[in-house]
């Protein structure tokens, strides 16, 4: 289990993570979402042992990660930008990893090399961004990690490869119980892949829930009535997060089970009151607006 | 979903395991091409030149064998390569992507560091070892029969070991810096600084002490830093023996380097991955480095720019600190920070840098805990060792490095122990630390004093001032000084090959028979010991009458303790020499007369012209010497018209052809300047005996004028000393004029240039009072101010003044 206790990371005067306390169960695919600069990559680097916490602890199964090679041999970190080691090819990197990661699987490597369309002897400098990411994924999976940390995992991958990678990751979880942590802005992708999401904002986890559970916590209602009641009338009945009205039609996002919200709003004698599924992206925007993150300023 | 229990234990990880060596091999593979290039480069600069030299070099006996060490190249590579290598090997810490790559791997920082550090050792050691082994084999073949293989190999391998230690020491300290730096520029600049800073700081402090206050602190500071060690060892490696102290210092630095590895590991643990690729990261260390850069720049500006511009050295130093301190700081800030984004934050550190730069001169100004004004008590002085430098006095010494050959030097080492000598030196020292003295006319002459005290040594170095001359003359006449400064005291009849007598103009008189050498030596030594301080520099009362040229046997000489052993154990500290015979050397002159030699009867036959020149910079300084350049002999074959352009810069001269005046000039002239107001004269003769010949001599300006005053052949111009007084008086009161040197002949062109007298009249200056008629006349004819308003003087005055 991944745990952080009062985890704080400060870069000079910038507070990247602020007393973050959370835990992530093993065997899950955990999506870490958040606005730019929320601290997602910092969290992953702390978990990978790249950064040392300024305060607090980050642990796996109760042990600190930083400067713990035995623990780190069970995890693999793929950063948002892949390091292009001078003169290296996938094969030469495989040689390095095989000597460093005790669980390195040559057969897995051979198998993955066959599945991805990249010549293993090609120099990294001759590879595109997407190819380098594929190489990192191949090498990462060949290390047979218990914990796979992916920062913007699918960035640069073409749709076919994305599907392939998702399948491989899913298989890994099933076969080996791998825990996958993905930090991404591509919420659509996470929605399809993750069991659990955590929303990071201002260096803290705003919430962390199973995706299915999360979708049950929010209701998006399409409501029509003649005349349309004002916002206050809705707020008296449900915990309104956002309210957009146009003529006699309104779109309301509120906390709570969609059926319950739908039921409560029927008291306003609607012509139409119907709950529609809320995407992760909408949940994200809604939550961020709730904490004062004004997307009207950035979304045109 | 399965939960995996991880069995991890940080402390149980083995450091030296397969993983470490595999990483090290990987690192070497990664830098293989670079290492191959370095090896090839080393072969090109060490092996090939040795091969070439050995083909040219054909020693005939063991003493001639000189082993080739290529020390210059090992020194050069030792300064540069380890620093760059550390920056290359730890460059992953200076790149955000690579730091993610390496620090997320399941490898401890200790292992990461050591794998790269050991790879660096292999990178450095293998190429120089390979090159040295090739050189050893080549030299074993080349010197087969002259020197044993064991001797060649043991020296060259020991030399190699020292170079390896020095290279690895620089590398270790560079690694220490690399694991604390955020970028490659920081790594390289700070590594260079850390490897040389202590030597540099002490050197700057010592130089400032010497330049500002004449305090010569003679402590060896080369051993204070790896770069200092490299420079020191490079300079001594010709000796083919490695001194014990060098071995001790190398061992100390090897131990420090080992400690440096642990410090590096500690610092690497403190390295934050987020520092990678940060430019302009402010830390105590980076500020210290910038401060050092400011300190260095202030010194460089002081020495190279301000010191030549400003008259006052303390003022130059202060300006150097005010300008150079911030400049050096900002230079490093700009390079390591890619700009000046932190300028505002750094203002207080810049102020601190200036303060530190000012510390040295201010510390010394306030007597620096007494080091500036300290003079040991007489009773504490056990002995005094003097080093006396004279600008162009040339003594032949036997060459320590190449026994059997000789070289020249312009300084003397004298050890004094008599009470009076000690008192004189103390008095000279006391005068030297007093301010406001006139050093004009004595440039190039200096005195270094080393006092041996009961438990220590104290070193100081000063220039001579004109006012010190009486004391210096007294010192020069002390018996122990004479015995050590005159070459004849080190000669014995057995080592002399020939002694020749010449007249004053260098005309050969005769050669002394070998059986008379002892008699002659005794007479000369007696005369030299009888010379009085009053007569020492008074060439009018005690003129030069001739020379004795002493030539040693070209025999096998071996170095001994402080001198050279010749043949059956005789010692000698000087080589060939030419001794000036003066009229007061009655014992010598009587002896020579008894042998039919009278050098005082100057050979005047054939002298047809004496040409008088204005003095140039070479002629402006008094030489505190009682011997002349033994190499002067042989010049007499040349015609002065041919040698003049190279011998003398100016083309303005006056020829004197009146026989009486020429005779008087020859009688009064000396072979070297006796004051700062001498004119050089060229005495040209054409005779059956000597053919065309020319001798350069000097004559006091006043004596020259007294001889030629009634003739119209020569115009008297103000000499440098006289002109310099006007120059100094007016320059102090009026700074609008800059100075310039007139080209040949222009200093008599008063139609274009303002004369001294005209300038004084136009500016209502009272420069005429107390002047002789000749001087007043000369003031009318000596150019002073150019049409564009510059002080304009002939070359000699510039030299005299500065």
Interface residues (C-beta under 8 A of the other chain):
Chain A: X1 X11 X25 X26 X27 X28 X45 X48 X49 X50 X51 X52 X60 X61 X63 X67 X68 X69 X70 X71 X72 X73 X74 X76 X77 X79 X81 X82 X83 X84 X85 X86 X87 X88 X95 X96 X99 X100 X101 X102 X146 X173 X176 X177
Chain B: X1 X2 X3 X4 X5 X6 X7 X8 X9 X10 X12 X13 X18 X19 X22 X23 X26 X30 X95 X96 X97 X98 X99 X100 X101 X103 X104 X105 X106 X107 X108 X109 X111 X269 X272 X273 X274
